[in-house]
């Protein structure tokens, strides 16, 4: 996996890059990631000031996440949580499709003529 981490508007403390890469390695246990790009930006004119944008190149559609918060740690944890949720949702959807299970959300999604009996 190629990883690109960029900081804009602030100087990252020592160890932040390694901490971010560790979080990405944890995501690799869920799915195959071929490339990851992480942009962390401090925006002085906005509140909350920190923003994270993450792009993961995976098989199928790529995964994107954006998060904002007041600290680097909080914004990165929010982005990781969002990425993990997207990966798990995609895996669940794929498993349901492979088992032939259909998910019915409500009466508007049922087939015509189905009585539900």
N, C-alpha and C positions, 0 to 999 in steps of 0.2 A: 504494500500500500504506500503510495506516495502521499506525503502530508505537507501541506503548505499552511503556515500560521503567520498571520500579519497583524501587527498592532498599529493603531493610528490614534494620534492625539494623546498618547501617554507612553511612558517607559515601563515595561513589564518588570516586575520583581523577578529575581533569580528563581528558577524552578517552575514558573508559570507555564512556559512552553512544554516542559516535561509533563506537568500535571494535565495539560490539555491532551497531549499525545497518549497518556495513560487512559484517559476517558475514551478516546477513539479506539484504543486497543480493546477496551471492554466491549464496545459495540461490535467489534469484529467477531466476538463469540456468538453474536446473534445472526449475522449475515456477512457475506463476502463483500468487502469494501475495496475497490481498486484504487480510489483516490479520494482525498479529503482536503477541502479548503476551508479554513477558519479565518474570519475577519473579526477582530475585536476593536471597537472604536469608542473613544470617549468624545462625546458631543457636548461641548460646553454650553451651547444655547438650549439644550433640551433637558428635561427632567422626566424620568431618570436618565442619567448621562451616559451610561454604558449600553452598548448595543453589540450583540453577537449575531453574525450571519454565518451559517454553516452549509456547505454543499458536499454531499456524499455521492460519489459515483458508484453505483451498485448495478447488478444485473436487473434489467427492467428499467422503469422510470427512476431517475435520480431522486434523491431525498434532500429536501431543503428545510432549514429551520432558522427562524429569527426570534431573538429574545431581547428584552430590555430590562435593566434593573440598575441599582445604584452602585454595585461593586462588581469587580471582575469575577469573583467566585460565584456570586449569585446569578449573574447573567449566564455563565458557562454551565452551571448546574441546571438552569431552566432550559437551555438549548439541548443539553444531553437528554433531559427527561422527554422533551418533545421528539427528538430523534428516536429514542428507544420506543416511545409509544407508536410512532409511525412504522417502525420496523416490525414490531409485534403485531400491529393491526394488519400489515401486509402478509405476514406469515400466517395469521389466523384465516384471513380471507383465502389465501392459497390452499390451506389445508381443507377448508370447507369446500372449495371448488373441486379438489382432488377426491374427496369422499362422496361428492354428489349431493351434499347437504345444501338445502336452499334456505336462505334466511328470509322470512316474511316480516316486514316492518309494520304492516298494517293492512286494513281492508283495501286500500287503494292499490296495493301491490299484488293482490291475488289475481289469479287467472280468471278469465270470464267463465262462468258456469260452475265454478268451484263453490260448493255449499258449505264446506268446513265441517261436514258431518262425518 
